[in-house]
Amino acid sequence: MEQRILGRTGREVSTVGVGTWQLGGEWGAIDDASAMGVLDAAADSGVTFIDTADVYGDGQSERHVGRWLREHSEWDGFVATKMIRRAAEPDLEHATLENFRAWTDRSRRNLGVDTLDLVQLHCPTSDVVESDRVYDDLDTLVEEGAISSYGVSVETCEQALAAIRRPHVASVQIILNAFRRKPLDEVLPAAHEAGVGIIARVPLASGLLSGRYTKETTFAETDHRTFNRDGQAFDVGETFSGVEFAIGVDAAARFTELARDAGLAPTTAALAWVIQQPGVTSVIPGARTAEQARSNAEAAAVGALPQSFLDGVRELYDDVLREQIHPRW
């Protein structure tokens, strides 16, 4: 699989990584064997990048990854985690060096490592992204050897641009998919110019772009696609990329037709579309089964997408989604 430099980390990562939010249980219960199977299949497919967070299952995801790392010491890869969402609010009041040390120490224990490859501020409030003190404290963690590099996972393009301007921010993680195109306007060009890596999350719009859902599809009560459709628990943009479910199902049906006209399965086309955007380092789809992990990795081998497909995706966004998505994030 193609490897790209992840911004200012200077490290190579695969163009398709694996997101592990689902290994924490917020996409429905998952057992230990299934979690290990997902990571096995991803690594066997050439994945060298795992993304997790300290709040996924209250550390369950990190612990799954840590166990897998212990059992696969030969794997030459890169693990990113996140912090600040353990606070009552991810705001400047809680973005202290004391908290940063406590959170990174907990993640190091969960993952079984002395130094974390990359720690990302996990969708904090804008005052955190804009604070000089926060970056000074993150620099201290680097100097102390707790972390090698740091980045910011953001909700909005404005936050992404603010983070990119910081001289030691290695990467920015942002929602990017065929239903969330705004980062193409300014964020990706700015990151490329600054040498900042771009990690694209929610690339399948919480599964919408797989083309498997109907308006009657239901999800488990513990699945954020049930309990966060209106943003009750966290930013609604994290669930179906902020698209109202029924509208998203119709849009996904149109996307599926475009993909099939291009000779591709919709999931493969959706991931390939992200990978092929200039400035993207890696895309991090989740997987609940080994089969899904292997299928996701196949997108890395797709050749240049046809112009007719690219034009169709843009037209779909402009016709159906731009008005409800572009002004918000």
Secondary structure, 3 states (H helix, E strand, C coil): CCEEECHHHCCEEECECEECHHHHCCCCCCCHHHHHHHHHHHHHCCCCEEECCCCHHHHHHHHHHHHHHHHCCCCCCEEEEEECCCCCCCCHHHCCHHHHHHHHHHHHHHHCCCCEEEEEEECCCHHHHCCHHHHHHHHHHHHHCCEEEEEEECCCHHHHHHHHCCCCEEEEEEECECCECHHHCCHHHHHHHHCCEEEEECCCCCCHHHCCCCCCCCCCCCCHHHHCCCCCCCCHHHCHHHCCHHHHHHHHHHHHHHHHHCCCCHHHHHHHHHHCCCCCCEECCECCCHHHHHHHHHHHHCCCCCHHHHHHHHHHHHHHHHHHHCCCC
